[in-house]
Each structure stands twice: as C-alpha cells, then as structure tokens.
C-alpha cells in the first residue's frame, strides 16, 4: 500500500430541467422547496470527465477543475467527501481484508468540455462525476439513487445527472434529506427521438449564482409560495405523464410554462434577477413562430440561470426547428447553435482504470 496510487475515472452528463428546481427549504443539505424533472443530454459533447485518486503519497485532499486548483474546504465538497468516506469506512470495518482507502488523501482531477458557470449546469455534471468517481474508487455497492443523495449535497441539480434519460428529483419530506433523491422516470431509449438544441448566447460567468439567487427568491418573492405549492406539483404530474405517453405537445407546453414561471419568480425577487437577455427573448419569439406555423407545439424552449436557450424537439422536426432557429438566429452576434442527443448515460460509465 505505501506509495501506491489507486484511481478511477468516470464521466457525467449535463441535465437540463424541464420542471425547475428553484428554492431550498434547507440550504445546508440542499433540500428543495419543490420536486423537479430533467432530460439528460448526450455525453458526446457535453460532459465532465473526472478521475479520483487516493494515496499515502498525497499530503491533503485536492480538487482541480479544468487545470485550476479549487478550494475543497467548502461545505458542499466536504459533505460529499465525508459521506463517501463514511460508506467506504463501513465496508472496511465489515471486511478487514479491504485496503483502508478511506483514510488516504484524495486527489480529484476534473475537466468540462463546455463553459463553466454559463448556465449550462456545469455544477450538476461536476458533482455527479466527482461522487461517482470516488464511489467507483471505493468500490461502493451504491445505486445511482443512493449516490444522488450525496451528489445533491454538492449541488442540488447534480443529483439528476446520475441517471440518463428522463429523471425526477423527488423533493422528499424528511429533515435529514434521506428521501430527497433522484429517480428515473424513463430511460432515454423510451423516447429516443428527443433532441436538444443548445444555443449559447453568452459563455460568460453568470451575474447571480443559482445558490444565492434562489435564496433571495425564497426570502423576497410574493409569487414564490404559489409556484412551489401549486404550480410545480401540477407541472410535475403533467410532465411525468407527458414523458410516459411521449406526448410532445404537453411536454412542450409544460416546459415553456415552467421556464417562464421560474424566470417570473426571478423578476419578482427583490432586487430582481434577470437571467434572460434580448437574444434569449428573440429565441422565445422564434420558437413561438415555429409552433404557430406548424399548428402545434413541435419545439420547446427553456432557460436556466443564464441567457442560453435549450430548445427541445423531436428528430422528425429537425429541419423545421433547428433549421429555422439557425436561419433566423444564426447570424446574431455571439450565437452558437448545436444539437445534442439525449441518451442513456449509465451505459457509458467507465469503471475503474
Ligand atoms: C435554474 O443546482 O446549480 O438550473 O443546489 O445551489 O448548487 P445549487 O443550485 P443548482 O441550481 C440549478 C437551478 C436551475 C434549475 C434546475 O436545474 O432545476
């Protein structure tokens, strides 16, 4: 064991919520005020690759993201390290032949192939990959749902990136957060024709982080309690049904209303938070136009905590949707459009190196 470096690598995908998480009832454990649903995007273009290593050669825990050393003393990273070490330590206590990896310093090296903190859910893929890489290193017999409970403490939306396809984060009721976990609504293969067009309006760091933005919304928005208690529960039920029935028109209706509801409570925050810019508004108009011409909803826009648009559509409508968006918005300054598949990422996971 002296000097040996044990390591394991994995990748985790980006997920884009169609029913949004915005608000914490417990900021320490990242327990949300409402449930949410997301679609996982293909890892071919958007993913975090993470290697977790441990060795007695290392002097302390370190985390590097895109070649930059990060502060690991934050409560979120610490919570993930602590939970994973404690699961490993329980295995080591039960089986004395196991190496005492839980006592060794960790070295985590992570790389994103997309702009960090630009509203493309980098923290989600990042914490999901970190948790799964360490879980693989420790050979934990934990299911994606169990790991989602840990990844949630790193970043709420990260719990949904432990699954491919269509994923729900159930808000749970318990104070310890043991039931606030992600579950699969349907695998990507259930509705494999779903596509996501990601339009990068700006790759700049966002002004107001999700974490602080949602705290201010919870504290100051008069609309927020109605959203959390009435709007989202209804949207969750409708969205789950739409996914199970592959009903794109309903999927699109709920997705767009949800994005608008979320950005409305952001505007209703004091001081107001504006994540969308004029280019985002142009994207909304273009999608509305596409659906009007089609006579039904064949495209659905959604925006997270930034101006970048994600437009969902089905493969058969690629020309009408992606083609039109590209033709109308492609010439605008700074716009980059790319279509991504949705797929079952659990199959792509790489085990220990
Ligand atoms: C708008 O998961 O980034 O993307 O839990 O504080 O890390 P923390 O927040 P984060 O918030 C994501 C908010 C969102 C909506 C969503 O992904 O559901």
Boltz pocket constraint, residues with backbone or C-beta under 6 A from the ligand:
constraints:
  - pocket:
      binder: B
      contacts: [[A, 15], [A, 16], [A, 17], [A, 19], [A, 20], [A, 21], [A, 22], [A, 30], [A, 36], [A, 37], [A, 121], [A, 123], [A, 124], [A, 152], [A, 154], [A, 155], [A, 156], [A, 157], [A, 158], [A, 210], [A, 211], [A, 212], [A, 303], [A, 304], [A, 305]]
      max_distance: 6.0
